[in-house]
Amino acid sequence: MKPNGAGFDPPVFGIGPLNGSATNGTKLLTRAEAMGRLRLKSSHFSKVVSGKIKGLPKLPVVQIGRCQFFRPEAIDRWILDAEKK
């Protein structure tokens, strides 16, 4: 099973004793959840994440090893930035 696939809970980062500046307990979205939220197919989503779509900003990603996770707030901000262009 892929780490980003079904059955894998993405990490939840929050403020802890060693981590004073995190995402306030926000659940990170998996790649599949982020694609669903943006309603993009896998190939187009990969191009958006890598910044290869002309006229669109690069989508922020939290890279943990080979796994990619996405903060819901970053996706919302990305949508607003894309609307401005």
Secondary structure, 3 states (H helix, E strand, C coil): CCCCCCCCCCCECCCECCECCCCCCCECEEHHHHHHHHCCCHHHHHHHHHCCCCCCCCCCCEEECCEEEECHHHHHHHHHHHHHC
